[in-house]
Amino acid sequence: MARADQLKALLRAYAGEEDAQFAAIALQMAAVEAQKGHVRLAAELKALVEEAQARQQSRPSARPGPVPMAQPKGELAELLTVRYPRHYLSEMVVTPSVEARLNRVLKEQRSHEQLSRHGLFPRRKLLLVGPPGTGKTLTASVLATELRLPLFVARFDTLITKFMGESASKLRLVFDALKATRGVYLFDEFDSLGLQRGGQHDVAEMRRTLNMFLQLIEQDASDSLIIAATNHGQSLDSALFRRFDDVIRYGTPDEAQIEQLLRNGMALLDNPTMDYAPLVQAAMGLSHADIARACQDSMKDAVLEQLPHVSSDSVLLHLRERSASLNSLKSS
């Protein structure tokens, strides 16, 4: 019988409409059954996958995605990119507190008409704070997917460095687009704009842009979600926090979350006899993204070496390499 983690991986692929991954997991399950001597069952599973793939290729998709919208044009095209992500909240490995707060945002957004009848408004201005790779950008993708909205990404570091002297006017363009087209708008690397006013990095242009952003976000009454993400919450001007409906803090995963990330990341080629305890200890201090990449590297090793499962040694190697790189950056 299929193992629990394989079934969960299969369902995650189905929920995310990731047909190629769904087929790959199903074929992996068939291979496991063949190794157990269940040759007939393995053959039936393989035949079912191949039949489904043939049907899919012969007819249009039964589950079309959102109709692609026009890309931002002119000056706006240099400030915003747009895409339709496919990431669901069920895929995220976060603390119960973060999950509850994201569910609250989704619930309020989905019930906005009910709230508006009572003169109330759903949360839609979020500040995400935490180290790199802990799920802030993924959160924006998840909210866009769950609410079936496009995700627009604006990078403040690009805005400041490329448009010195006209950053405020460019920022106003973004907020005009925010009103014109409902979506999830992610202001990534927000710390490049929101540093403490009066600090050593403070310059007149950044101060003007920051003040403009504070005014625009406070005046904004659109239906779009505004998400600002920063790696350095302690450096942000305190005035920023008052402009957001919610501040959600992210951190590196704990032991239980690390094990879940490892199991999720290696579900396709997971070894049923693998001891996760040493792997969890080796991953302590790493971000969600680092652990996911280590799992990907380990699966590539297994595929290239023609192994049926990921080896513990390979996982440990890649986790320790990433830990060494992280420690090197901290000490430099």
ABEGO torsion letter per residue (X at the ends): XBBAAAAAAAAAAAAAGBAAAAAAAAAAAAAAAAAAGBAAAAAAAAAAAAAAAAAAAABBBABBBBBBBBBBBEAAAAABBBBBBBBBAAABBBBAAAAAAAAAAAAAAAAAAAAAAAGBBBBABBBBBEBBGAGAAAAAAAAAAAAGBBBBBBBAAAAAAAABGAAAAAAAAAAAAAAABBBBBBBBGAAAAABBBGBAABBAAAAAAAAAAAAAAAABABABBBBBBBABAAABBAAAAAABABBBBBBBBBAAAAAAAAAAAAAAABBAABBAAAAAAAABGBBAAAAAAAAAAAAAAAAAAGBABBBAAAAAAAAAAAAAAAAAAAAX
